Amino acid sequence: MKRSFSGPFWFLLVMGLLMLLAVSWYLSVIANLNRFSQMSMWRLLIFPSLALTEALVYWLIRRRNKFYALSWVHCGIFFLSFVLNVLFTLFRTTHYRYQISTDARVSRQIGMNEQSYFFWALLIVAHLAFVVVLVNCFRKAAPLIEDEERGQENLLDDVLL
């Protein structure tokens, strides 16, 4: 029996469930502040649903996925993009907490833009790796050369004159 590769499925499933847990906590905070809109709900649920959908895709291709390293690269970069986003936000809030001048405001805005560009760049690279995994999993195998064609080779083709 062929062994299936389900590591990325479990990783993305746990990641998606943790993201849903964080979103539910965040929604309870927003509900207490009465600042809830449908657009914020859409923004909050897009990434957990993306992680859970990718986990489902990895579950469906678990038997034909032979690209273990690329699958783990996708999961690692996807996870790293969210962790670095949170860490940059924490750094930015602690670094600029006591600065109120206009220079600090401009540099804070530049930092926010750099953070978002970095996050989206990592997310795009992770999903490029995911697309490569999918393309390689559904690609047809190259046809094997039949033994009859191999037997018709000329033996003197390899001899140098």
ROMI-458032 format. One record per atom (N, C-alpha, C, O): atom name; residue in one letter; x negated, y, z; residue number from 1. Coordinates in pm, 1 decimal. Layout:
% ROMI-458032
   a  r         X         Y         Z    k
  CA  a         X         Y         Z  NUM
...
//
This chain:
% ROMI-458032
   a  r         X         Y         Z    k
   N  m     -83.7    -118.2       0.0    1
  CA  m       0.0       0.0       0.0    1
   C  m     -88.1     124.3       0.0    1
   O  m    -187.0     131.7      72.9    1
   N  k     -51.4     220.7     -81.7    2
  CA  k    -127.2     343.0     -94.6    2
   C  k    -102.3     433.4      26.5    2
   O  k      11.9     455.8      66.4    2
   N  r    -209.9     483.9      83.1    3
  CA  r    -196.1     569.4     201.8    3
   C  r    -161.6     711.1     157.8    3
   O  r    -221.4     764.7      64.5    3
   N  s     -64.9     770.9     225.8    4
  CA  s     -21.6     905.7     188.6    4
   C  s    -101.6    1009.9     267.2    4
   O  s    -153.1     982.6     375.6    4
   N  f    -110.2    1128.3     210.2    5
  CA  f    -184.0    1239.4     269.3    5
   C  f     -82.1    1341.1     317.7    5
   O  f     -28.8    1418.5     238.2    5
   N  s     -54.9    1341.3     446.7    6
  CA  s      49.8    1428.0     499.3    6
   C  s      -1.7    1531.2     598.7    6
   O  s      78.7    1592.4     669.0    6
   N  g    -131.4    1552.6     607.0    7
  CA  g    -186.4    1650.5     700.0    7
   C  g    -137.7    1792.3     675.5    7
   O  g     -93.9    1858.2     769.8    7
   N  p    -143.9    1842.1     551.4    8
  CA  p     -93.4    1978.1     526.1    8
   C  p      55.5    1992.7     555.5    8
   O  p     100.3    2100.3     595.2    8
   N  f     132.8    1885.7     536.4    9
  CA  f     275.2    1891.3     569.5    9
   C  f     294.1    1921.5     717.3    9
   O  f     369.7    2011.9     752.9    9
   N  w     226.3    1846.9     803.4   10
  CA  w     242.3    1866.4     947.2   10
   C  w     189.3    2002.5     990.1   10
   O  w     248.8    2068.9    1075.1   10
   N  f      77.6    2044.0     931.7   11
  CA  f      19.5    2174.0     965.6   11
   C  f     115.3    2287.4     930.1   11
   O  f     140.8    2375.4    1012.3   11
   N  l     168.1    2285.5     808.3   12
  CA  l     259.6    2391.6     766.5   12
   C  l     393.9    2383.0     837.4   12
   O  l     457.9    2485.6     860.2   12
   N  l     437.8    2262.7     872.7   13
  CA  l     562.1    2249.0     947.8   13
   C  l     549.2    2312.8    1086.2   13
   O  l     637.7    2386.7    1129.5   13
   N  v     439.7    2284.3    1154.7   14
  CA  v     417.2    2344.0    1287.1   14
   C  v     400.8    2494.6    1274.5   14
   O  v     453.7    2570.2    1355.9   14
   N  m     327.9    2537.8    1173.2   15
  CA  m     308.6    2681.5    1152.1   15
   C  m     441.8    2751.1    1124.0   15
   O  m     468.1    2858.1    1179.0   15
   N  g     524.7    2692.7    1040.3   16
  CA  g     655.2    2751.3    1009.5   16
   C  g     746.7    2755.9    1130.7   16
   O  g     819.0    2853.4    1151.1   16
   N  l     743.4    2649.7    1211.6   17
  CA  l     827.0    2648.9    1331.6   17
   C  l     778.6    2751.2    1434.5   17
   O  l     859.9    2815.3    1501.2   17
   N  l     646.7    2766.8    1447.6   18
  CA  l     594.0    2870.0    1537.1   18
   C  l     629.4    3010.3    1487.8   18
   O  l     657.2    3100.2    1567.2   18
   N  m     627.8    3027.2    1357.0   19
  CA  m     666.2    3157.5    1301.1   19
   C  m     815.4    3183.5    1325.9   19
   O  m     854.3    3296.2    1356.4   19
   N  l     897.7    3080.8    1312.9   20
  CA  l    1040.6    3097.0    1343.6   20
   C  l    1062.6    3130.6    1490.4   20
   O  l    1149.9    3210.7    1523.8   20
   N  l     983.8    3069.8    1577.7   21
  CA  l     993.2    3100.5    1720.1   21
   C  l     955.1    3246.2    1746.7   21
   O  l    1021.7    3315.2    1823.8   21
   N  a     847.2    3292.6    1682.2   22
  CA  a     805.9    3432.3    1698.7   22
   C  a     910.4    3527.7    1642.7   22
   O  a     937.0    3632.4    1701.8   22
   N  v     969.6    3492.6    1529.8   23
  CA  v    1073.4    3577.1    1469.5   23
   C  v    1196.4    3582.6    1558.6   23
   O  v    1257.2    3688.6    1573.5   23
   N  s    1234.1    3469.4    1618.1   24
  CA  s    1351.1    3471.1    1706.4   24
   C  s    1325.7    3557.5    1829.8   24
   O  s    1415.5    3627.9    1876.1   24
   N  w    1204.4    3552.3    1882.6   25
  CA  w    1170.5    3639.5    1995.5   25
   C  w    1177.1    3785.7    1953.4   25
   O  w    1230.6    3869.9    2025.6   25
   N  y    1121.8    3815.0    1835.4   26
  CA  y    1120.7    3952.3    1785.2   26
   C  y    1263.3    4002.0    1758.7   26
   O  y    1294.4    4118.2    1784.8   26
   N  l    1349.0    3914.8    1707.4   27
  CA  l    1488.5    3952.5    1682.4   27
   C  l    1563.7    3980.3    1812.2   27
   O  l    1650.2    4067.8    1816.7   27
   N  s    1530.9    3906.2    1916.9   28
  CA  s    1595.6    3934.9    2045.3   28
   C  s    1552.1    4070.5    2099.8   28
   O  s    1631.9    4140.4    2162.4   28
   N  v    1427.3    4108.2    2076.9   29
  CA  v    1379.4    4240.7    2118.7   29
   C  v    1448.3    4349.6    2036.2   29
   O  v    1489.5    4451.8    2091.0   29
   N  i    1460.9    4328.5    1905.8   30
  CA  i    1526.2    4427.5    1819.7   30
   C  i    1674.6    4439.2    1855.4   30
   O  i    1730.1    4549.0    1854.5   30
   N  a    1738.4    4327.0    1886.6   31
  CA  a    1880.9    4332.0    1922.4   31
   C  a    1902.6    4411.6    2050.6   31
   O  a    2004.5    4479.3    2064.9   31
   N  n    1808.9    4404.3    2143.0   32
  CA  n    1820.9    4483.2    2265.7   32
   C  n    1801.0    4632.1    2240.8   32
   O  n    1853.9    4715.3    2314.4   32
   N  l    1724.7    4665.9    2136.9   33
  CA  l    1702.3    4806.8    2103.8   33
   C  l    1807.4    4862.0    2008.3   33
   O  l    1808.1    4982.1    1981.3   33
   N  n    1895.4    4777.9    1957.0   34
  CA  n    2000.2    4816.1    1861.0   34
   C  n    1942.5    4877.5    1733.2   34
   O  n    1997.7    4973.3    1679.2   34
   N  r    1832.3    4822.3    1686.2   35
  CA  r    1770.3    4867.7    1560.9   35
   C  r    1761.1    4751.1    1463.8   35
   O  r    1651.6    4712.0    1423.2   35
   N  f    1872.0    4697.4    1427.9   36
  CA  f    1875.2    4578.7    1344.7   36
   C  f    1935.5    4611.5    1209.6   36
   O  f    2039.0    4677.7    1201.1   36
   N  s    1870.7    4565.3    1104.7   37
  CA  s    1924.8    4582.3     969.5   37
   C  s    1904.7    4452.3     892.1   37
   O  s    1825.7    4366.5     931.4   37
   N  q    1977.3    4439.5     781.9   38
  CA  q    1964.1    4319.0     701.2   38
   C  q    1828.7    4312.9     632.3   38
   O  q    1776.3    4203.9     609.0   38
   N  m    1771.4    4427.4     599.5   39
  CA  m    1641.2    4428.2     535.1   39
   C  m    1532.8    4377.7     629.4   39
   O  m    1442.4    4305.6     587.3   39
   N  s    1541.4    4414.9     755.5   40
  CA  s    1442.2    4365.1     850.9   40
   C  s    1458.5    4214.9     871.4   40
   O  s    1360.0    4144.1     892.5   40
   N  m    1580.3    4166.7     865.5   41
  CA  m    1604.6    4022.9     877.3   41
   C  m    1541.8    3948.4     759.6   41
   O  m    1480.4    3843.4     778.3   41
   N  w    1556.8    4001.5     640.7   42
  CA  w    1498.0    3940.6     520.9   42
   C  w    1346.2    3937.7     531.1   42
   O  w    1284.2    3835.7     501.1   42
   N  r    1286.3    4047.6     572.8   43
  CA  r    1140.4    4054.6     586.2   43
   C  r    1088.3    3958.3     691.3   43
   O  r     980.5    3901.0     675.5   43
   N  l    1163.0    3940.6     796.8   44
  CA  l    1117.4    3853.3     903.8   44
   C  l    1128.7    3705.6     868.8   44
   O  l    1046.5    3625.5     913.3   44
   N  l    1226.5    3669.0     791.6   45
  CA  l    1249.6    3527.4     762.9   45
   C  l    1181.7    3477.8     636.1   45
   O  l    1183.9    3357.7     609.0   45
   N  i    1121.5    3566.4     557.9   46
  CA  i    1062.3    3523.0     431.9   46
   C  i     938.4    3435.6     453.5   46
   O  i     921.3    3336.1     383.0   46
   N  f     853.4    3469.8     547.5   47
  CA  f     730.2    3392.7     565.2   47
   C  f     751.4    3259.1     636.4   47
   O  f     689.1    3160.4     597.2   47
   N  p     836.1    3251.2     738.8   48
  CA  p     863.4    3116.9     793.1   48
   C  p     931.0    3025.0     691.4   48
   O  p     900.9    2905.8     685.8   48
   N  s    1021.8    3080.1     611.5   49
  CA  s    1086.1    2996.0     509.8   49
   C  s     985.8    2955.3     401.8   49
   O  s     995.6    2845.3     347.5   49
   N  l     890.2    3041.4     370.1   50
  CA  l     785.5    3007.0     274.0   50
   C  l     698.7    2893.8     327.1   50
   O  l     668.1    2800.0     253.5   50
   N  a     658.7    2901.2     453.9   51
  CA  a     576.7    2795.2     513.3   51
   C  a     653.6    2663.1     518.8   51
   O  a     596.6    2557.5     491.2   51
   N  l     781.5    2667.8     553.8   52
  CA  l     859.5    2545.0     560.2   52
   C  l     885.9    2486.9     422.1   52
   O  l     891.6    2364.9     406.6   52
   N  t     902.3    2572.5     321.5   53
  CA  t     920.4    2523.9     184.1   53
   C  t     793.5    2457.9     133.1   53
   O  t     799.2    2353.5      68.2   53
   N  e     679.7    2518.0     162.1   54
  CA  e     553.1    2456.6     119.6   54
   C  e     528.8    2325.5     192.6   54
   O  e     473.0    2232.1     135.0   54
   N  a     570.0    2317.5     318.4   55
  CA  a     558.9    2191.1     391.2   55
   C  a     644.0    2083.7     323.5   55
   O  a     601.1    1969.0     311.0   55
   N  l     764.3    2120.7     280.0   56
  CA  l     850.5    2027.0     209.3   56
   C  l     786.1    1981.2      78.1   56
   O  l     793.1    1863.4      43.3   56
   N  v     723.9    2073.8       6.0   57
  CA  v     657.1    2037.3    -119.9   57
   C  v     541.1    1941.9     -92.0   57
   O  v     522.3    1844.6    -165.0   57
   N  y     462.9    1969.0      13.3   58
  CA  y     354.2    1876.8      47.5   58
   C  y     408.0    1739.1      87.1   58
   O  y     343.4    1637.6      61.3   58
   N  w     525.6    1735.2     149.5   59
  CA  w     584.0    1606.2     182.9   59
   C  w     624.9    1531.3      56.6   59
   O  w     610.7    1409.2      49.4   59
   N  l     675.2    1603.2     -42.3   60
  CA  l     718.7    1538.8    -165.9   60
   C  l     602.2    1488.1    -249.8   60
   O  l     616.9    1389.4    -321.8   60
   N  i     486.6    1553.8    -241.8   61
  CA  i     371.0    1512.0    -323.3   61
   C  i     266.4    1437.0    -241.5   61
   O  i     152.5    1423.1    -286.1   61
   N  r     301.9    1389.1    -124.9   62
  CA  r     203.1    1329.8     -35.3   62
   C  r     136.6    1205.6     -92.8   62
   O  r      21.7    1177.8     -58.6   62
   N  r     203.3    1130.8    -177.7   63
  CA  r     144.8    1008.8    -233.7   63
   C  r      54.2    1036.7    -353.6   63
   O  r     -42.6     964.1    -376.1   63
   N  r      84.2    1139.1    -429.0   64
  CA  r       2.9    1166.0    -547.0   64
   C  r    -100.6    1274.8    -524.7   64
   O  r    -176.9    1306.3    -616.1   64
   N  n    -105.3    1333.2    -405.5   65
  CA  n    -202.1    1438.4    -376.4   65
   C  n    -337.7    1376.5    -343.8   65
   O  n    -355.0    1315.9    -238.0   65
   N  k    -432.1    1391.7    -433.3   66
  CA  k    -568.8    1344.0    -412.7   66
   C  k    -665.9    1460.2    -391.0   66
   O  k    -787.1    1440.0    -383.2   66
   N  f    -613.1    1578.9    -381.7   67
  CA  f    -695.6    1698.7    -369.8   67
   C  f    -691.0    1748.1    -225.5   67
   O  f    -632.7    1852.0    -194.4   67
   N  y    -754.5    1670.0    -138.9   68
  CA  y    -747.2    1695.7       4.4   68
   C  y    -811.1    1829.2      41.6   68
   O  y    -754.1    1908.0     117.1   68
   N  a    -928.9    1852.9     -11.8   69
  CA  a   -1001.6    1975.3      25.9   69
   C  a    -924.4    2099.7     -17.4   69
   O  a    -914.1    2195.8      58.8   69
   N  l    -871.6    2098.5    -136.1   70
  CA  l    -798.2    2214.6    -185.9   70
   C  l    -667.3    2235.5    -108.1   70
   O  l    -624.3    2349.0     -87.6   70
   N  s    -605.7    2126.9     -65.8   71
  CA  s    -485.6    2139.8      16.3   71
   C  s    -518.5    2202.3     150.7   71
   O  s    -444.1    2287.0     200.1   71
   N  w    -630.1    2160.8     210.2   72
  CA  w    -669.4    2219.1     338.3   72
   C  w    -716.4    2363.2     323.1   72
   O  w    -698.4    2444.3     413.9   72
   N  v    -776.7    2395.5     208.3   73
  CA  v    -814.7    2535.3     182.2   73
   C  v    -690.7    2622.9     176.7   73
   O  v    -688.3    2732.2     233.4   73
   N  h    -588.0    2574.6     108.4   74
  CA  h    -461.6    2649.2     101.9   74
   C  h    -405.0    2672.3     241.5   74
   O  h    -368.6    2784.6     276.5   74
   N  c    -397.8    2565.2     321.5   75
  CA  c    -341.6    2578.0     456.6   75
   C  c    -427.4    2669.3     544.0   75
   O  c    -374.8    2750.8     619.8   75
   N  g    -557.8    2655.5     533.3   76
  CA  g    -647.7    2736.7     615.0   76
   C  g    -640.6    2884.3     582.0   76
   O  g    -635.7    2967.6     672.5   76
   N  i    -640.0    2917.9     454.6   77
  CA  i    -633.1    3058.8     415.4   77
   C  i    -496.2    3116.6     448.8   77
   O  i    -486.2    3232.0     490.6   77
   N  f    -391.4    3038.2     430.9   78
  CA  f    -256.6    3082.8     465.4   78
   C  f    -246.8    3112.9     615.2   78
   O  f    -190.8    3215.4     654.3   78
   N  f    -301.0    3024.4     698.7   79
  CA  f    -301.8    3044.8     843.0   79
   C  f    -391.1    3163.5     881.0   79
   O  f    -354.7    3245.6     965.2   79
   N  l    -507.8    3170.8     817.7   80
  CA  l    -603.0    3278.4     847.5   80
   C  l    -546.2    3415.4     814.0   80
   O  l    -574.6    3512.8     883.7   80
   N  s    -466.7    3424.2     709.0   81
  CA  s    -409.7    3553.7     672.7   81
   C  s    -318.8    3606.6     783.2   81
   O  s    -320.9    3726.1     812.9   81
   N  f    -239.9    3520.2     843.9   82
  CA  f    -150.5    3564.1     951.7   82
   C  f    -226.2    3591.2    1081.0   82
   O  f    -195.2    3686.9    1151.9   82
   N  v    -324.4    3508.4    1112.4   83
  CA  v    -401.5    3529.4    1235.0   83
   C  v    -481.0    3659.2    1226.6   83
   O  v    -484.1    3736.9    1322.0   83
   N  l    -545.2    3682.5    1112.6   84
  CA  l    -622.0    3807.2    1097.8   84
   C  l    -531.0    3929.1    1096.8   84
   O  l    -570.1    4035.5    1144.7   84
   N  n    -412.3    3915.5    1043.9   85
  CA  n    -317.0    4026.5    1045.0   85
   C  n    -280.7    4064.5    1188.4   85
   O  n    -275.4    4182.7    1222.1   85
   N  v    -256.0    3965.2    1271.5   86
  CA  v    -223.6    3991.0    1412.1   86
   C  v    -345.1    4048.7    1485.5   86
   O  v    -331.7    4143.0    1563.5   86
   N  l    -462.5    3992.2    1460.7   87
  CA  l    -583.0    4042.2    1527.7   87
   C  l    -615.8    4185.3    1486.4   87
   O  l    -655.2    4266.1    1570.5   87
   N  f    -600.2    4217.6    1358.5   88
  CA  f    -625.6    4355.2    1314.5   88
   C  f    -525.3    4451.6    1376.1   88
   O  f    -560.6    4564.6    1409.8   88
   N  t    -400.3    4408.1    1391.1   89
  CA  t    -299.9    4493.3    1454.3   89
   C  t    -334.4    4517.3    1601.0   89
   O  t    -323.6    4629.8    1649.7   89
   N  l    -375.6    4412.6    1670.9   90
  CA  l    -415.8    4429.4    1810.8   90
   C  l    -537.0    4521.2    1823.9   90
   O  l    -542.1    4605.7    1913.2   90
   N  f    -634.0    4504.2    1734.9   91
  CA  f    -752.2    4589.3    1738.2   91
   C  f    -715.7    4734.6    1710.5   91
   O  f    -764.1    4826.2    1777.0   91
   N  r    -630.2    4753.6    1612.0   92
  CA  r    -592.2    4890.0    1575.9   92
   C  r    -516.3    4959.0    1688.7   92
   O  r    -538.2    5077.3    1714.7   92
   N  t    -427.6    4886.6    1755.7   93
  CA  t    -351.6    4949.0    1864.2   93
   C  t    -438.9    4979.3    1984.5   93
   O  t    -418.9    5081.3    2050.5   93
   N  t    -535.5    4893.3    2014.5   94
  CA  t    -623.6    4922.9    2128.4   94
   C  t    -728.4    5026.8    2093.2   94
   O  t    -769.4    5104.1    2179.7   94
   N  h    -772.0    5030.3    1970.2   95
  CA  h    -876.5    5124.4    1930.5   95
   C  h    -823.5    5267.5    1921.9   95
   O  h    -891.5    5361.2    1963.7   95
   N  y    -704.2    5284.8    1868.6   96
  CA  y    -649.6    5418.8    1847.3   96
   C  y    -549.4    5460.7    1955.3   96
   O  y    -475.4    5557.2    1936.5   96
   N  r    -546.6    5390.4    2066.1   97
  CA  r    -448.1    5418.9    2169.3   97
   C  r    -464.7    5558.4    2229.3   97
   O  r    -365.7    5627.5    2253.4   97
   N  y    -585.5    5599.2    2252.9   98
  CA  y    -608.3    5725.9    2323.5   98
   C  y    -647.5    5840.6    2231.3   98
   O  y    -684.0    5947.9    2279.1   98
   N  q    -640.7    5820.1    2101.2   99
  CA  q    -675.7    5925.3    2006.6   99
   C  q    -547.9    5982.1    1946.5   99
   O  q    -464.4    5908.2    1894.4   99
   N  i    -533.3    6114.8    1954.3  100
  CA  i    -409.9    6176.1    1906.7  100
   C  i    -438.7    6278.5    1796.1  100
   O  i    -345.2    6336.0    1740.3  100
   N  s    -561.1    6301.0    1765.0  101
  CA  s    -592.7    6404.5    1666.4  101
   C  s    -549.4    6362.5    1526.2  101
   O  s    -512.7    6247.5    1502.1  101
   N  t    -554.7    6458.9    1434.8  102
  CA  t    -515.0    6429.5    1296.6  102
   C  t    -614.2    6337.8    1227.9  102
   O  t    -575.7    6259.6    1141.0  102
   N  d    -739.8    6345.6    1264.5  103
  CA  d    -837.8    6254.2    1205.4  103
   C  d    -806.1    6109.7    1242.4  103
   O  d    -818.3    6019.1    1159.9  103
   N  a    -766.1    6089.7    1365.1  104
  CA  a    -729.7    5954.6    1407.8  104
   C  a    -605.9    5906.9    1332.9  104
   O  a    -594.8    5788.9    1299.5  104
   N  r    -513.4    5997.6    1306.6  105
  CA  r    -392.3    5958.8    1233.0  105
   C  r    -425.8    5916.8    1091.1  105
   O  r    -372.0    5817.9    1041.3  105
   N  v    -513.6    5990.3    1026.0  106
  CA  v    -553.9    5955.9     888.8  106
   C  v    -630.6    5824.7     887.7  106
   O  v    -605.6    5738.9     803.0  106
   N  s    -723.8    5808.4     980.9  107
  CA  s    -800.4    5683.9     982.6  107
   C  s    -711.0    5565.6    1021.1  107
   O  s    -735.8    5454.0     975.4  107
   N  r    -609.2    5586.4    1102.5  108
  CA  r    -513.8    5481.3    1135.9  108
   C  r    -434.9    5439.9    1011.8  108
   O  r    -410.1    5321.3     990.4  108
   N  q    -395.6    5537.5     930.2  109
  CA  q    -322.3    5507.3     807.2  109
   C  q    -410.2    5431.3     708.5  109
   O  q    -363.8    5338.5     642.2  109
   N  i    -537.3    5470.4     698.8  110
  CA  i    -630.6    5398.6     611.4  110
   C  i    -649.2    5255.6     660.3  110
   O  i    -653.2    5162.3     580.1  110
   N  g    -660.6    5238.3     792.1  111
  CA  g    -674.1    5103.9     848.2  111
   C  g    -552.5    5017.8     822.0  111
   O  g    -565.5    4898.3     795.4  111
   N  m    -433.5    5077.4     829.3  112
  CA  m    -312.0    5001.5     800.0  112
   C  m    -307.1    4958.6     654.4  112
   O  m    -265.8    4846.9     623.5  112
   N  n    -349.5    5047.7     564.4  113
  CA  n    -352.0    5011.3     422.3  113
   C  n    -453.6    4901.0     395.8  113
   O  n    -424.9    4807.1     321.6  113
   N  e    -572.4    4911.4     456.0  114
  CA  e    -673.3    4807.6     437.0  114
   C  e    -625.1    4673.8     491.4  114
   O  e    -649.8    4569.3     431.3  114
   N  q    -557.3    4677.3     603.8  115
  CA  q    -504.1    4555.0     663.6  115
   C  q    -401.7    4491.1     572.1  115
   O  q    -403.4    4369.6     552.5  115
   N  s    -313.3    4570.4     516.4  116
  CA  s    -211.1    4512.0     429.1  116
   C  s    -271.4    4460.9     298.5  116
   O  s    -227.9    4357.6     247.7  116
   N  y    -370.4    4530.5     243.0  117
  CA  y    -436.3    4481.5     120.9  117
   C  y    -507.9    4350.0     147.9  117
   O  y    -501.8    4257.8      66.6  117
   N  f    -575.2    4341.1     261.0  118
  CA  f    -647.5    4219.6     296.1  118
   C  f    -550.4    4102.9     317.2  118
   O  f    -576.1    3991.3     272.1  118
   N  f    -439.6    4129.4     385.6  119
  CA  f    -338.5    4026.3     409.3  119
   C  f    -282.8    3973.7     278.4  119
   O  f    -275.8    3852.4     258.5  119
   N  w    -243.3    4062.8     188.8  120
  CA  w    -184.1    4019.3      62.7  120
   C  w    -286.3    3952.9     -27.5  120
   O  w    -250.9    3861.3    -101.8  120
   N  a    -411.6    3995.4     -23.9  121
  CA  a    -515.6    3929.8    -103.7  121
   C  a    -536.6    3786.3     -55.8  121
   O  a    -546.9    3694.6    -137.3  121
   N  l    -543.1    3766.4      75.9  122
  CA  l    -557.5    3631.0     128.2  122
   C  l    -435.8    3544.9      95.4  122
   O  l    -449.5    3426.5      64.7  122
   N  l    -318.6    3603.6     101.9  123
  CA  l    -196.7    3529.6      70.5  123
   C  l    -194.0    3488.4     -76.9  123
   O  l    -151.7    3377.4    -109.3  123
   N  i    -238.3    3575.6    -164.8  124
  CA  i    -243.5    3542.4    -308.0  124
   C  i    -345.7    3433.1    -334.4  124
   O  i    -318.3    3341.5    -411.9  124
   N  v    -463.2    3440.3    -271.7  125
  CA  v    -565.7    3336.8    -290.7  125
   C  v    -515.2    3201.8    -239.2  125
   O  v    -537.9    3098.5    -302.1  125
   N  a    -447.2    3203.3    -125.5  126
  CA  a    -392.8    3077.8     -71.4  126
   C  a    -290.9    3016.7    -166.5  126
   O  a    -289.2    2895.2    -186.2  126
   N  h    -207.1    3098.9    -224.6  127
  CA  h    -105.2    3043.6    -313.5  127
   C  h    -160.5    3007.3    -450.6  127
   O  h    -102.8    2923.5    -519.9  127
   N  l    -270.4    3068.5    -490.8  128
  CA  l    -338.6    3020.9    -611.6  128
   C  l    -392.4    2879.8    -588.7  128
   O  l    -382.9    2794.3    -676.7  128
   N  a    -448.8    2855.9    -470.7  129
  CA  a    -495.4    2720.1    -438.3  129
   C  a    -378.1    2622.5    -435.3  129
   O  a    -391.6    2508.3    -479.2  129
   N  f    -264.0    2666.1    -384.4  130
  CA  f    -144.6    2581.2    -380.3  130
   C  f     -97.1    2547.7    -521.5  130
   O  f     -59.7    2433.7    -549.1  130
   N  v     -98.5    2644.9    -609.1  131
  CA  v     -56.5    2620.3    -748.4  131
   C  v    -153.3    2524.4    -816.3  131
   O  v    -110.6    2438.2    -893.2  131
   N  v    -282.5    2537.7    -789.2  132
  CA  v    -380.7    2445.6    -848.1  132
   C  v    -356.8    2303.5    -797.3  132
   O  v    -367.5    2208.2    -874.4  132
   N  v    -324.8    2288.1    -669.8  133
  CA  v    -293.3    2155.6    -615.9  133
   C  v    -171.4    2097.9    -687.6  133
   O  v    -171.4    1980.9    -725.7  133
   N  l     -68.3    2178.9    -705.8  134
  CA  l      53.0    2129.7    -773.3  134
   C  l      26.4    2092.5    -918.2  134
   O  l      73.7    1989.3    -966.0  134
   N  v     -48.9    2175.7    -987.7  135
  CA  v     -79.7    2146.6   -1128.0  135
   C  v    -159.6    2017.4   -1138.5  135
   O  v    -132.5    1934.5   -1225.4  135
   N  n    -257.6    1999.6   -1050.9  136
  CA  n    -338.9    1878.0   -1056.1  136
   C  n    -259.9    1754.1   -1015.0  136
   O  n    -286.8    1644.8   -1064.9  136
   N  c    -164.6    1769.0    -926.2  137
  CA  c     -84.7    1653.1    -884.5  137
   C  c      11.0    1607.2    -993.8  137
   O  c      38.3    1487.7   -1005.5  137
   N  f      61.9    1699.1   -1073.2  138
  CA  f     158.8    1663.4   -1176.2  138
   C  f      97.9    1652.1   -1315.5  138
   O  f     170.3    1634.8   -1413.6  138
   N  r     -32.2    1661.6   -1324.8  139
  CA  r    -100.1    1646.6   -1452.7  139
   C  r    -106.9    1498.4   -1488.9  139
   O  r    -127.3    1412.5   -1403.2  139
   N  k     -89.3    1471.0   -1617.6  140
  CA  k     -97.5    1332.6   -1663.5  140
   C  k    -243.3    1289.2   -1661.8  140
   O  k    -333.5    1368.0   -1690.3  140
   N  a    -264.5    1163.3   -1628.1  141
  CA  a    -399.9    1108.7   -1627.4  141
   C  a    -447.4    1091.7   -1772.1  141
   O  a    -367.9    1065.4   -1862.3  141
   N  a    -576.9    1106.9   -1792.0  142
  CA  a    -634.4    1090.7   -1926.0  142
   C  a    -621.7     944.7   -1968.0  142
   O  a    -644.2     854.4   -1887.4  142
   N  p    -585.9     921.6   -2093.6  143
  CA  p    -572.3     782.1   -2138.9  143
   C  p    -708.0     712.8   -2140.9  143
   O  p    -809.1     772.8   -2177.3  143
   N  l    -708.9     586.5   -2101.5  144
  CA  l    -832.8     509.7   -2099.3  144
   C  l    -867.5     463.3   -2239.8  144
   O  l    -779.0     433.0   -2319.8  144
   N  i    -995.8     458.1   -2268.9  145
  CA  i   -1042.3     408.9   -2399.2  145
   C  i   -1027.4     256.8   -2398.6  145
   O  i   -1073.1     188.4   -2307.1  145
   N  e    -964.5     208.0   -2499.6  146
  CA  e    -940.3      63.8   -2506.7  146
   C  e   -1069.9     -10.5   -2535.4  146
   O  e   -1162.8      44.1   -2594.8  146
   N  d   -1074.4    -135.6   -2492.1  147
  CA  d   -1194.4    -217.4   -2509.9  147
   C  d   -1220.3    -248.7   -2656.7  147
   O  d   -1335.6    -267.4   -2695.8  147
   N  e   -1117.1    -254.7   -2737.9  148
  CA  e   -1135.8    -284.7   -2879.3  148
   C  e   -1214.0    -174.2   -2947.9  148
   O  e   -1298.8    -202.0   -3032.7  148
   N  e   -1186.7     -49.1   -2912.4  149
  CA  e   -1259.1      62.1   -2973.6  149
   C  e   -1404.6      62.8   -2928.9  149
   O  e   -1492.4      99.5   -3007.0  149
   N  r   -1432.0      23.5   -2806.0  150
  CA  r   -1569.6      18.3   -2757.7  150
   C  r   -1648.8     -90.7   -2828.7  150
   O  r   -1768.3     -74.4   -2853.2  150
   N  g   -1584.9    -199.0   -2861.2  151
  CA  g   -1654.9    -310.4   -2925.3  151
   C  g   -1692.3    -281.6   -3069.8  151
   O  g   -1776.2    -353.0   -3124.7  151
   N  q   -1635.3    -181.6   -3133.6  152
  CA  q   -1663.1    -153.0   -3273.2  152
   C  q   -1775.8     -52.9   -3291.1  152
   O  q   -1797.4      -5.6   -3402.6  152
   N  e   -1847.8     -19.2   -3186.0  153
  CA  e   -1958.4      74.2   -3199.3  153
   C  e   -2073.1       7.7   -3274.1  153
   O  e   -2091.5    -113.9   -3268.5  153
   N  n   -2147.8      89.1   -3342.6  154
  CA  n   -2264.5      39.2   -3414.4  154
   C  n   -2379.6      33.4   -3315.5  154
   O  n   -2409.0     131.2   -3246.8  154
   N  l   -2443.6     -80.7   -3309.1  155
  CA  l   -2553.3     -98.6   -3214.0  155
   C  l   -2675.9     -16.0   -3248.2  155
   O  l   -2756.1      13.6   -3159.6  155
   N  l   -2692.8      21.8   -3373.3  156
  CA  l   -2812.3      94.9   -3415.5  156
   C  l   -2794.8     246.4   -3402.4  156
   O  l   -2886.1     320.9   -3438.1  156
   N  d   -2680.1     294.5   -3352.2  157
  CA  d   -2659.1     437.9   -3336.1  157
   C  d   -2752.9     498.9   -3231.2  157
   O  d   -2787.7     616.7   -3239.4  157
   N  d   -2793.2     418.3   -3133.5  158
  CA  d   -2878.1     469.6   -3026.4  158
   C  d   -3025.9     461.0   -3058.5  158
   O  d   -3107.9     513.9   -2983.6  158
   N  v   -3061.9     396.0   -3167.4  159
  CA  v   -3201.6     377.3   -3202.8  159
   C  v   -3251.1     501.5   -3276.0  159
   O  v   -3189.8     546.6   -3372.7  159
   N  l   -3361.8     555.4   -3228.9  160
  CA  l   -3422.0     670.9   -3294.7  160
   C  l   -3517.3     624.1   -3402.7  160
   O  l   -3594.4     530.8   -3380.6  160
   N  l   -3513.5     685.9   -3516.9  161
  CA  l   -3604.8     648.3   -3627.4  161
   C  l   -3717.9     743.3   -3635.8  161
   O  l   -3804.7     728.5   -3721.9  161
//
